[in-house]
Amino acid sequence: MPDDIIEKRSGHTQSVSRALGLLIQLAEEPDGLNLSELARRVGLAPSTAHRLLTTLQLDQFVRFEDGRWLIGVQSFNVGSSYLRAKDISYMARPYLRMLMQQTGETSNLALIEDGELVYLAQNECPELMRALARPGAKAPLTCSAVGKVCLAFMPRKDAIELVKSVGIAQMTSKSHVTLDSLVAELDVIAKRQFAYDNEEHSDGLRCVAAPLFSKGAGVVGALSVSGPSVRVSEPSMAQFGRVVRQTSQDLSKALGGIWPE
């Protein structure tokens, strides 16, 4: 790799590290800090600290009031998102275990984070051959059961805009290829209240998912069960769907969420 590219990437990494250092210091001072004190604490020249702070200010990670820099609302939003995900993951554990026991297949929790769907928890089934979605892995919105069920319960305009921004993922020959076909399925999913992934994400793998709701929010994610198609037959998918839907309703209620009529 050319030296100038390495140097540029190193510079970007250093800037990110310095900006995070500023946020950490401000998070420890509810009353904020003036520029000179903040720069001294993180070991930066005031001019460098000011440049980074003004960049963070543009995205509301910090704010400037009465001569002092303070933590901004976007930093609070990011922290709250982490705490919310942590709380939901903790509360979901017994429901995931129950799902696995009732279906005999691996159960999963996926939550929406910044327009993406991330797997946060899983209860593996005891079978040697099983479907795995490790915590931290991202689920494609248009060819996974968890993705489609979340899209189905978003305001339709928001769902379409999100799909247009990320594109339609064509992972297998069964994946959707057009927005029109996807939207038509979303209508069916919204009425049925659970979604199928019939080998759309991976050949030989099937998944069933239902939406999850929390207090003061719309759809926040989904619960699912997944397994190889040799065990998860097409006739059994509807039965799995009813089980997942009931479990999602129960967990949503525990979270203070309102299940749609």
C-alpha positions as CSV (number, residue, x, y, z in Angstrom):
1,M,0.0,0.0,0.0
2,P,1.4,3.4,-0.9
3,D,2.9,5.4,2.0
4,D,0.6,8.4,1.3
5,I,-2.5,6.3,1.7
6,I,-1.1,4.7,5.0
7,E,-0.3,8.2,6.2
8,K,-3.8,9.5,5.4
9,R,-5.5,6.5,7.1
10,S,-3.3,7.0,10.1
11,G,-4.2,10.6,10.3
12,H,-8.0,9.8,10.1
13,T,-7.5,7.2,12.9
14,Q,-5.7,9.7,15.1
15,S,-8.4,12.3,14.6
16,V,-11.1,9.9,15.6
17,S,-9.1,8.9,18.7
18,R,-8.6,12.5,19.7
19,A,-12.3,13.3,19.1
20,L,-13.3,10.4,21.3
21,G,-10.9,11.6,24.0
22,L,-12.6,15.0,24.0
23,L,-16.0,13.3,24.4
24,I,-14.8,11.1,27.3
25,Q,-13.5,14.2,29.1
26,L,-16.7,16.1,28.6
27,A,-18.8,13.1,29.7
28,E,-17.1,13.3,33.1
29,E,-17.9,17.0,33.6
30,P,-21.7,17.8,33.7
31,D,-20.9,21.6,33.8
32,G,-18.6,21.4,30.8
33,L,-15.0,22.7,30.3
34,N,-13.5,25.7,28.6
35,L,-11.3,25.2,25.6
36,S,-8.0,25.7,27.3
37,E,-8.8,23.3,30.2
38,L,-10.2,20.6,27.9
39,A,-7.2,20.8,25.5
40,R,-4.8,20.5,28.5
41,R,-6.6,17.4,29.8
42,V,-6.4,15.6,26.5
43,G,-2.9,16.8,25.6
44,L,-3.8,18.8,22.5
45,A,-3.1,22.2,21.2
46,P,-6.1,24.5,21.7
47,S,-6.4,25.0,17.9
48,T,-6.5,21.3,17.3
49,A,-9.1,20.7,20.0
50,H,-11.2,23.6,18.7
51,R,-11.2,22.1,15.2
52,L,-12.3,18.7,16.4
53,L,-14.9,20.2,18.7
54,T,-16.5,22.3,15.9
55,T,-16.7,19.1,13.8
56,L,-18.4,17.2,16.6
57,Q,-20.7,20.2,17.2
58,L,-22.0,20.0,13.6
59,D,-23.5,16.5,14.4
60,Q,-24.6,17.6,17.9
61,F,-22.2,15.4,19.8
62,V,-21.0,18.4,21.7
63,R,-22.5,21.9,22.3
64,F,-21.0,25.3,23.2
65,E,-22.7,27.5,25.8
66,D,-21.5,30.4,27.9
67,G,-17.8,29.9,27.0
68,R,-17.9,26.2,27.9
69,W,-18.0,23.0,25.9
70,L,-20.6,20.4,27.0
71,I,-21.7,16.9,25.9
72,G,-24.4,17.1,23.2
73,V,-27.7,15.4,22.6
74,Q,-26.4,13.0,20.0
75,S,-23.9,11.6,22.5
76,F,-26.9,11.0,24.8
77,N,-28.8,9.3,22.0
78,V,-25.9,6.9,21.2
79,G,-25.5,6.1,24.9
80,S,-29.3,5.6,25.3
81,S,-29.3,3.3,22.3
82,Y,-26.6,1.1,23.9
83,L,-28.5,0.9,27.2
84,R,-31.8,0.1,25.4
85,A,-30.2,-2.7,23.4
86,K,-28.5,-4.0,26.6
87,D,-31.8,-4.0,28.5
88,I,-33.8,-5.7,25.7
89,S,-31.1,-8.3,25.3
90,Y,-31.2,-9.1,29.0
91,M,-35.0,-9.3,29.1
92,A,-35.1,-11.4,25.9
93,R,-33.0,-14.3,27.3
94,P,-35.8,-16.4,28.8
95,Y,-38.0,-15.8,25.7
96,L,-35.2,-16.9,23.4
97,R,-34.7,-20.1,25.5
98,M,-38.5,-20.8,25.4
99,L,-38.5,-20.3,21.6
100,M,-35.7,-22.8,21.2
101,Q,-37.4,-25.3,23.4
102,Q,-40.8,-25.0,21.7
103,T,-39.4,-25.2,18.1
104,G,-36.2,-27.3,18.6
105,E,-34.4,-24.7,16.5
106,T,-32.0,-21.8,17.2
107,S,-33.7,-18.6,18.3
108,N,-32.4,-15.1,17.6
109,L,-32.9,-11.5,18.7
110,A,-32.2,-8.7,16.2
111,L,-32.6,-5.0,16.9
112,I,-32.6,-1.9,14.6
113,E,-29.6,0.3,15.2
114,D,-29.1,3.4,13.0
115,G,-31.0,2.0,10.0
116,E,-29.3,-1.4,10.2
117,L,-30.5,-4.7,11.7
118,V,-28.0,-6.3,14.1
119,Y,-28.2,-9.7,15.8
120,L,-27.6,-9.1,19.6
121,A,-28.5,-12.5,21.2
122,Q,-29.0,-16.1,20.3
123,N,-30.0,-19.4,22.0
124,E,-28.5,-22.3,20.0
125,C,-30.4,-25.5,19.6
126,P,-28.6,-28.7,20.5
127,E,-28.5,-30.1,17.0
128,L,-25.1,-30.6,15.3
129,M,-26.4,-28.9,12.2
130,R,-27.9,-25.5,13.1
131,A,-28.2,-22.0,11.9
132,L,-25.9,-19.4,13.5
133,A,-26.1,-15.6,13.5
134,R,-23.4,-14.5,15.9
135,P,-24.1,-11.4,18.0
136,G,-22.9,-8.3,16.1
137,A,-23.6,-9.8,12.7
138,K,-25.8,-7.7,10.5
139,A,-29.0,-9.0,8.8
140,P,-29.9,-7.9,5.3
141,L,-33.2,-6.1,5.4
142,T,-34.7,-7.4,2.2
143,C,-33.9,-11.1,2.2
144,S,-34.1,-12.1,5.9
145,A,-37.2,-12.8,7.9
146,V,-36.1,-10.4,10.6
147,G,-35.4,-7.7,8.1
148,K,-38.7,-8.1,6.2
149,V,-40.8,-8.2,9.3
150,C,-39.2,-5.0,10.6
151,L,-39.8,-3.3,7.2
152,A,-43.4,-4.5,7.2
153,F,-44.2,-2.7,10.5
154,M,-42.4,0.5,9.8
155,P,-44.3,3.4,8.2
156,R,-44.4,2.3,4.6
157,K,-42.7,5.5,3.4
158,D,-39.9,5.1,5.8
159,A,-39.5,1.4,4.8
160,I,-39.3,2.2,1.1
161,E,-36.8,5.0,1.6
162,L,-34.6,2.7,3.7
163,V,-34.7,0.0,1.1
164,K,-33.8,2.5,-1.6
165,S,-30.8,3.7,0.5
166,V,-29.4,0.2,1.2
167,G,-30.5,-1.5,-2.0
168,I,-32.1,-5.0,-2.5
169,A,-29.8,-7.8,-1.5
170,Q,-29.9,-10.7,-3.9
171,M,-28.3,-13.5,-2.0
172,T,-29.9,-16.5,-3.6
173,S,-32.2,-17.3,-6.6
174,K,-35.2,-16.9,-4.2
175,S,-34.3,-13.3,-3.1
176,H,-36.5,-10.4,-4.1
177,V,-35.2,-8.6,-7.2
178,T,-37.6,-5.7,-7.4
179,L,-39.0,-3.2,-4.9
180,D,-42.6,-3.9,-6.1
181,S,-42.3,-7.6,-5.3
182,L,-40.9,-6.8,-1.9
183,V,-43.6,-4.3,-1.0
184,A,-46.3,-6.8,-2.0
185,E,-44.8,-9.3,0.4
186,L,-44.6,-6.6,3.2
187,D,-48.4,-6.2,2.9
188,V,-48.9,-9.9,3.4
189,I,-46.4,-10.0,6.4
190,A,-48.2,-7.0,8.1
191,K,-51.5,-8.9,8.0
192,R,-50.0,-12.3,9.1
193,Q,-47.7,-10.6,11.6
194,F,-44.7,-12.9,11.0
195,A,-42.3,-13.3,8.1
196,Y,-40.6,-16.1,6.3
197,D,-37.1,-16.4,4.8
198,N,-37.5,-19.5,2.6
199,E,-33.9,-19.9,1.5
200,E,-33.7,-16.2,0.4
201,H,-30.6,-15.4,2.4
202,S,-28.8,-18.8,2.2
203,D,-29.5,-21.9,0.3
204,G,-30.7,-24.7,2.6
205,L,-31.7,-22.3,5.4
206,R,-35.2,-21.2,6.5
207,C,-36.2,-18.7,9.1
208,V,-39.4,-17.3,10.7
209,A,-39.6,-13.9,12.5
210,A,-42.1,-11.7,14.3
211,P,-41.8,-8.0,15.2
212,L,-40.8,-6.6,18.5
213,F,-42.1,-3.4,20.1
214,S,-40.9,-1.5,23.1
215,K,-42.3,1.4,25.2
216,G,-42.7,4.7,23.4
217,A,-41.4,3.3,20.1
218,G,-42.6,1.5,16.9
219,V,-41.0,-1.7,15.8
220,V,-37.5,-2.0,17.4
221,G,-36.4,-5.4,16.1
222,A,-37.5,-9.0,15.8
223,L,-37.4,-12.4,17.3
224,S,-36.8,-15.4,15.0
225,V,-36.1,-19.1,14.8
226,S,-33.9,-20.5,12.1
227,G,-32.7,-23.9,10.9
228,P,-31.7,-26.0,8.0
229,S,-34.5,-26.7,5.5
230,V,-34.1,-30.5,6.0
231,R,-35.6,-30.0,9.4
232,V,-37.6,-26.8,9.0
233,S,-40.1,-27.9,6.3
234,E,-42.4,-25.6,4.5
235,P,-45.5,-26.9,6.2
236,S,-43.9,-26.4,9.7
237,M,-43.1,-22.7,9.0
238,A,-46.6,-21.5,9.7
239,Q,-46.6,-23.4,13.0
240,F,-43.3,-21.8,13.9
241,G,-44.7,-18.4,12.8
242,R,-47.5,-18.6,15.3
243,V,-45.1,-19.6,18.1
244,V,-42.7,-16.8,17.3
245,R,-45.5,-14.3,17.0
246,Q,-46.9,-15.2,20.5
247,T,-43.4,-15.0,22.0
248,S,-42.8,-11.6,20.4
249,Q,-46.2,-10.4,21.7
250,D,-45.3,-11.6,25.2
251,L,-41.8,-9.9,25.2
252,S,-43.2,-6.7,23.7
253,K,-45.7,-6.5,26.5
254,A,-42.9,-7.1,29.1
255,L,-41.0,-4.2,27.4
256,G,-44.0,-1.9,27.6
257,G,-44.6,-2.0,23.9
258,I,-48.0,-2.0,22.2
259,W,-48.6,-4.8,19.7
260,P,-50.5,-3.5,16.6
261,E,-54.1,-4.5,16.2
